[in-house]
Amino acid sequence: MSKQAFQICFFFKRIFKLRVAEPPEEIKQLFDQFSENGTMSVDNLLKFMIYYQKEETAKKEDAQEIFNSLRHLNIFQRKGLHFDAFFRYLYGDHNLPIPNKVHHDMDFPLAHYFLYTGHNSYLTGNQLSSESSSKPIIKALRRGVRVIELDLWPNSEKNDVEVCHGGTLTAPVDLNKCLHAIRDHAFDASEYPVVITFEDHLPPNLQDKVAKMVTKTFGTMLYCPESENLEEFPSPNSLKRKILISTKPPKEYLQTQDSKGKGNAQMLKTSSKKEVAQTERLYSRTGSDTIDEQGQVDEGELIEEEDEENAVPEYRNLIAIHATKLKDGLAKVLGRDQSKAKRLSMSEQQLENAINIHGSEIVRFTQRNLLRIYPKGTRILSTNYNPHVGWGHGAQMVAFNMQGTGKYLRIMQGMFRANGGCGYVKKPEFLLRNGLQSDVFDPNEPSHVQTHLKVKIYQGEGWHLDFGRTAFDQCSPPDFFIKLGIAGVPADTYKKEKSRVVVDQWAPVWNEEFTFPLTVPELAVLRLEVFDYDQAKKNDFAGQTCLPVSELKRGIRAVPLHDEKGDQYRHTRLLMRFQFD
């Protein structure tokens, strides 16, 4: 690609000479430092990996594997790497910024990990009127999501079970389809356990039917504990390729809940599509919990569930993770005897209110029990919330709507790129520290800076292969710039930094460095977004990624970029350097 023409009006063309980005001078000097007579041997490359890239555990076999990956290139020489081949290695898949294999200790109880968690996993769009399907479940599992939520309701004849967002216009999907989708795709991306959370609105006869369906579908994949009174949950390693059911079945089919759901559904069914659209816009603008207060179906209603003693035995025996209730108030739940490990669900709004009074108690609760946070009912358009509020207080299951886009979903995706993308991330030790009240971690407490992350952006490439010639501008090549920042505890969440704009280049060169002081690097996520600058209108999106800071490899790394939904581009990536001081 040497020249590119763009049509101006009807008669004129603009011709641009497109250059290939020159390798940075700094990298040329590094090659000279670690090579001999312009050639880098396997031993030389190993030294570079150990001493500059800080890969202390690298072995000669690792360097040889890199050599072997470059043999197909015309620039590869049998005696060693010339500079061009070395530069291609730096941009390649053997030089990614975070490990691509599981490396956390997976032998601790489940409560010691953050789990990649979905909310209303069957919905294809908004929470009010979208379709229900097994396809979003499959997509989530392929991304590494480990917790799938299904809302179980009787069908209109009361003789079968369907999955839907009750009391809304969302169309149902058959439970069997959802269960088979989970069975067939649970371990496509990760061999670690999948948890299915049932939000149960069923009478006993349909609970019995669900028990038979679940047992038949999953067979030996299903984990059923020998006792209901587990002192602690098993480890992810011990549950590999297992399916776990988590729910809090009601004592009886609550007629009040049924009639409430019918009333809401009837109201929505008699509404016109225009009225539904107006309702969606109304609730997307408000930050209040109006829907919850008016009785719109929301998981908060489940606090009224009774004890599970009278639930169908076959159904109750399936439950591996028992959910508890908020009926008696949060203080009593947190203060109860903790001899039995359990799961508690709270809305994002409930959590934000609770941490002002019970922050330390919540952290303590999550050291042995599971805490699930879900979006408040006003998030009709399937938006999400700041996950660090939950993570900072030890919440393992921060449930997200996976079907959309947005800043917080990208942060969620970035956090779970950690640990090889297996869907389980070991919680930092300070969240498991169990001592005096003052020893319990508080993310809102002022803290000293633990380290400084230095990020240098050299250049980027690949846009011309992943985007059309006029994808950004009808009259010229793109003008790229980068925004970058940190998502984390309040003290670490800074205003975004911004690079300079590189004009009319498909292969931009920046050579700019940015520094971020971090008080809690273990929870920090580095955010990167690339845009095409446009003076007259909104800047065009050109790629993004989020990376867990605790996983970043030192040295010069190739950073692949993703689209707005989080799917990785085939070619587009940045060349960057990461250092910690």
Secondary structure, DSSP 4 states (H G I P E B T S, - for coil): --EEEEEETTTEEEEEEPPPPPPPHHHHHHHHHH-BTTBB-HHHHHHIIIIIS--TT--HHHHHHHHHHTTTSTT-BTTBB-HHHHHHHHTSGGG-SS-SS--S---S-GGGEEEEEESSTTBSS-TTTPBB-SHHHHHHHHTT--EEEEEEEE-TTSSSEEE--TTSSPBPEEHHHHHHHHHHHTTSS-SS-EEEEEEE---HHHHHHHHHHHHHHHGGGB---S-S--SSPPPTGGGTT-EEEEE---SS--HHHHHHHHHHHHHHHTS-HHHHHHHHHHHHH--S-HHHHTT---GGGGGG---STTS-HHHHTTEEEEB---TT-HHHHHHS--SS--EEEEEHHHHHHHHHHHHHHHHHHTTTSEEEEE--TT-TT-----HHHHHTTT-SEEEE--SS-SHHHHHHHHHTTSGGGSSEEEPPGGGS--SSGGGS--TTS-----EEEEEEEEEEE-HHHHS-TTSS-SSS---EEEEEEEESSGGG-PPPEEPPPBTT-SS-EEEEEEEEEES-GGG-EEEEEEEE--SSSPPEEEEEEEEEGGGPPSEEEEEEEE-TTSPEEEEEEEEEEEEE-
